[in-house]
């Protein structure tokens, strides 16, 4: 498991409004990364990029389009250029 905290900010549209979210990378006990997304320090969702290539919501109540948009923004931050 990684000991270095990975966190960053993204801008995404939620419910028709642009919002800045803080994203914190966490890991399951077996080392699989997932992402906690917070708006104004309140966690609104947890996401994970599944092995079949789709972002899934582990916790929260966002619609699938928003989940995929969030996942895309997260990928832009975590993938090397």
N, C-alpha and C positions, 0 to 999 in steps of 0.2 A: 504494500500500500504506500502511496505517496504521502510524504509528510509536509510538503510545501503546499500552502493554500493557494488555489487558483481562483481568482475572482476578477470580474470585469463588468463593465456597464454596456448595455445595448439600448437602442431606441426601437420600439415596436408599437404597432397599432393594436390596441385592445378595446373592443366595444366602440370602434369608430374614433377613438382618441389616441393620440400619440403619447406614449409613456416611456419614461426611462426606468429600466429595471436593472437591479444589481443581480448578477449571476454568480453563484458560488458552486464550484465543482466539488462534489463529494464522491465517496466510493462506498459500494456495498462491501460486506465482509469478505467477499471473494474478489475484490479489486475492480469491479465493473463501475465505470464512472456514471454519475447522474448529476443533474443540475437543479439547484434550488434557485428559483426566480423570485425576487423580492421587489415590491413597489413600496417606497417610503418605509423600508425596514419591515414590512409585513409580507410574509411568504404567501404568494398567490398560486404557485404551482411547483411541482417537481417533474422533470422530464428526463427521459433516457432515449438515446439513439439505439434502437434494437438492431440485432444482427441482420435482419432482413431489410435494413435501410430506411425504416420509417421511425419518426419520433413519436414516442408514446408518453402519455401523461400518467405518472405514478400517483400523483395527488393533485387535487384542484378540480375546477369545473370550467375550463376553457374549451371552446369549440375546436374541432380538428384543424381548420384553416389557421387559427391563431397558434395552435401547437406547432404546426409545420413551419409557420413564419418564424416563431421563436427559435425552433431548431435550426433553421437556416442561418439566422443571425448568430447563434451560438457557434455553428460550424465556421463561420467567417472569422470568429475570434480565436478558435482553438486550432484551426488548420494552418500550417505554415504557408507563407506566400509562394 
